[in-house]
Amino acid sequence: MGDDGYFLGNVPIGGVLRLPMLIRSLDEYKKAADIMAPYLEKAFEKKGILVLGQYLYPYQVAFSSKKLTSLADVKGQKIRVTSPEQGEFIKRLGGVPVTLGAPEVPSALDRSIVDGVLTANTGGGNTWKDLLKFNYRLGINYFNSVVIVNKDRFNKLSPEIQAKVRKAVTDNMPLITKAMADEEDSLSKKFAEGGMTVSQEQPGDLDVGTKAISAYWDEWAKAKGPDAAAALKQVRAALGR
C-alpha cells in the first residue's frame, strides 16, 4: 500500500488533472476528478494496482529568490518543476524549467542552480521558505496524491477488511485536503511576516498564462493517446474551457 504523488511517469493520463491553467477552483477540480476517476483506475489496474482514493494539495504557485511579483518575472528564471506539464508552462513564459528531487532543492537554491520552485505553501513553500524571498499567488495547477494498493494482495483480504480499508481512505481523504487548504492562507501571512514578498494575482495574468499554455493542452493529450484525448475533451466540456 502506498501514497504516490509522482505517478505521471507510470500513469501519464493522470496529467489531465495537472495541466497548467486548466482547473481553477476546488469545485472545478471535483468535476474533473469525477470524470478522470475511471480513466485513472483503468490505467493503474493495468499495472496490478488499485486506486483507493486521493487527496489534494492546494494550488501550486511560484516562489523565487529573485523578484517574482507577476508572470512576466518568470522570464529568465530557473524554476524547479514537478512535472513535464509544469515545465512546458515555465518554458512558454520564457523561464528555464529544472527537474530535481525534493531532497536536492535546498542545495540547488543555496547554490543558485535554481532560482525558484513551483509548489504549495503546505508543501515545499513551508519547507524551503528560508531560501525564498518572493511568492506569487497565481494558481498554476493542483497536485493530487493517490492512495494505492497491490490489487492481488488486496483481493486476498476478506470482504469485511476490504470494506474497512476503503472506508478509512474515503473518510480521510477530504479531511487531509481540507486541512492543507485551511493552512494555506495562514502560511502566506506567516511568510509575509517573516520578510517574504507575497504578491496576489496581477490583473490579466490569468488570461496571459492561459493564452500561453492552452494550445498545449490538446498537443499533450494527442501525444498521450486516445484515452487521454477523450478524457481531456470531457473535462474541457465540463469546465467550459
C-alpha positions in Angstrom: 0.0 0.0 0.0 1.3 3.4 -0.8 0.8 7.1 -1.2 2.0 8.5 -4.6 2.0 12.0 -5.9 4.7 11.3 -8.6 2.8 8.8 -10.7 2.7 10.6 -14.0 5.7 8.7 -15.4 3.8 5.4 -15.0 0.3 6.7 -15.5 0.5 9.6 -17.9 -3.2 10.1 -18.3 -3.3 11.5 -14.8 -1.7 14.6 -16.2 -5.1 15.8 -17.3 -5.6 16.9 -13.7 -2.2 18.7 -13.7 -2.4 20.7 -16.9 -1.4 24.3 -16.1 -4.2 26.9 -16.0 -6.9 24.3 -16.9 -8.5 23.8 -13.5 -9.1 27.0 -11.5 -11.0 26.1 -8.3 -11.7 23.2 -6.0 -15.2 22.9 -7.4 -13.7 22.6 -10.9 -11.2 20.1 -9.6 -14.0 17.9 -8.3 -15.8 17.9 -11.6 -12.6 17.0 -13.4 -11.6 14.3 -10.9 -15.0 12.6 -11.1 -14.6 12.4 -14.9 -11.0 11.2 -14.6 -11.6 8.5 -11.9 -12.5 5.7 -14.2 -9.5 6.6 -16.5 -7.1 6.6 -13.6 -8.5 3.3 -12.2 -8.2 1.6 -15.5 -4.6 2.8 -16.1 -3.5 1.7 -12.6 -5.2 -1.6 -12.9 -3.2 -2.4 -16.0 -0.2 -2.3 -13.6 -1.8 -4.5 -11.0 -2.7 -1.6 -8.7 -6.0 -0.4 -7.2 -6.7 3.3 -6.5 -8.5 3.6 -3.2 -8.7 7.4 -3.1 -6.8 10.7 -3.5 -6.2 13.9 -1.6 -5.3 17.3 -3.0 -2.6 19.8 -2.2 -3.6 23.5 -2.6 -2.7 25.3 -5.8 0.9 25.1 -7.0 2.3 28.7 -7.0 5.6 30.2 -7.8 8.3 31.0 -5.3 11.7 32.6 -6.0 14.8 34.0 -4.5 14.6 36.7 -7.3 11.9 39.3 -7.9 8.7 37.5 -8.8 5.5 39.6 -8.5 3.9 38.8 -11.8 4.1 36.2 -14.6 6.4 38.5 -16.6 9.1 38.0 -13.9 9.3 34.3 -14.7 11.3 35.1 -17.9 14.9 34.1 -17.5 14.5 32.4 -14.1 15.4 28.8 -13.5 12.4 27.2 -11.8 12.2 23.8 -10.3 9.1 21.9 -11.6 7.4 18.7 -10.5 6.1 17.6 -14.0 6.8 18.0 -17.7 3.5 19.8 -17.9 4.7 22.5 -15.4 8.0 22.6 -17.3 6.2 23.4 -20.6 4.4 26.3 -18.9 7.6 27.8 -17.5 9.3 27.4 -20.9 6.4 29.2 -22.7 6.8 32.1 -20.2 10.5 32.4 -21.1 11.8 30.6 -18.0 14.0 27.6 -17.7 12.4 24.5 -16.1 14.5 22.3 -14.0 13.6 18.9 -12.7 15.0 18.0 -9.2 14.0 15.6 -6.5 12.8 17.3 -3.3 16.0 16.4 -1.3 18.1 18.3 -3.9 16.1 21.5 -3.8 17.7 23.2 -0.7 21.2 22.9 -2.0 20.1 23.9 -5.5 18.5 27.1 -4.2 21.5 27.8 -2.0 24.0 27.4 -4.9 21.7 29.2 -7.4 21.3 26.1 -9.6 17.6 27.1 -9.5 16.1 30.5 -8.6 12.7 29.2 -7.5 10.2 26.5 -7.3 6.6 25.7 -8.1 4.9 24.3 -5.0 2.2 24.9 -2.4 2.6 26.7 0.9 1.8 23.5 2.7 4.4 21.6 0.6 7.8 22.9 -0.3 6.9 26.5 0.4 7.0 26.0 4.1 9.9 23.6 3.9 12.1 25.9 1.9 10.8 29.3 3.0 14.1 30.5 4.4 15.7 30.2 0.9 12.9 32.0 -0.9 12.2 35.8 -1.0 9.1 36.1 -3.3 5.8 34.2 -3.6 3.4 35.0 -6.5 -0.1 33.6 -5.7 -1.4 32.9 -9.2 -2.6 29.3 -9.1 -0.9 27.2 -11.8 -2.3 23.7 -11.2 -3.3 21.4 -8.4 -1.2 18.5 -7.2 -3.0 15.3 -6.2 -1.7 12.3 -4.4 -3.3 8.8 -4.8 -3.6 6.1 -2.2 -2.9 2.8 -4.0 -2.6 -0.8 -3.1 -1.4 -4.0 -4.8 -4.5 -5.5 -6.4 -3.7 -9.1 -5.8 -2.8 -8.6 -2.2 -5.9 -6.5 -1.6 -8.2 -9.1 -3.2 -6.9 -11.7 -0.8 -8.3 -9.8 2.2 -11.7 -10.7 3.4 -14.6 -8.5 2.1 -15.0 -7.1 5.6 -11.4 -5.9 5.8 -11.5 -4.6 2.3 -14.6 -2.5 3.2 -12.9 -1.1 6.3 -9.8 -0.1 4.4 -11.8 1.6 1.7 -13.9 3.4 4.3 -10.8 4.6 6.1 -9.4 6.0 2.9 -12.7 7.5 1.8 -13.3 9.2 5.1 -9.8 10.7 5.5 -9.1 12.0 2.0 -11.4 15.0 2.3 -10.0 15.7 5.8 -6.4 15.8 4.5 -7.4 18.0 1.6 -9.3 20.4 3.9 -6.5 20.6 6.5 -4.0 21.7 3.9 -6.4 24.1 2.2 -7.2 25.7 5.6 -3.5 26.1 6.3 -2.6 27.8 3.0 -3.7 31.3 3.8 -2.2 31.3 7.3 1.1 30.3 5.9 1.0 33.1 3.4 0.6 35.5 6.3 3.4 33.8 8.2 5.7 34.1 5.2 5.0 37.8 4.8 5.6 38.4 8.5 8.9 36.6 8.1 10.0 39.0 5.3 8.9 37.2 2.1 7.2 39.4 -0.5 3.9 37.8 -1.1 2.0 39.1 -4.2 -1.5 38.4 -5.2 -2.5 37.6 -8.8 -2.0 40.5 -11.1 -4.9 41.6 -13.3 -4.7 40.0 -16.6 -2.1 37.3 -15.7 -4.7 34.5 -15.7 -5.5 35.3 -19.3 -1.8 35.7 -20.1 -1.0 32.3 -18.6 -4.0 30.6 -20.3 -3.1 32.1 -23.7 0.5 30.9 -23.3 -0.4 27.3 -22.5 -3.9 26.4 -23.8 -2.8 25.2 -27.2 -0.5 22.7 -25.4 -3.5 21.0 -23.7 -4.6 19.3 -26.9 -1.0 18.8 -28.0 -0.3 17.0 -24.7 -3.4 14.8 -25.0 -2.7 13.8 -28.6 0.8 12.7 -27.6 -0.5 10.6 -24.7 -3.0 8.6 -26.8 -6.8 8.3 -27.5 -7.8 7.8 -23.9 -6.1 11.0 -22.8 -7.6 12.9 -25.7 -11.1 11.6 -24.8 -10.6 12.4 -21.1 -9.4 15.9 -21.8 -12.3 16.6 -24.2 -14.7 15.6 -21.4 -13.0 17.7 -18.8 -12.8 20.8 -21.0 -16.5 20.4 -21.8 -17.4 20.1 -18.2 -15.4 23.2 -17.3 -16.5 25.2 -20.3 -12.9 25.6 -21.3 
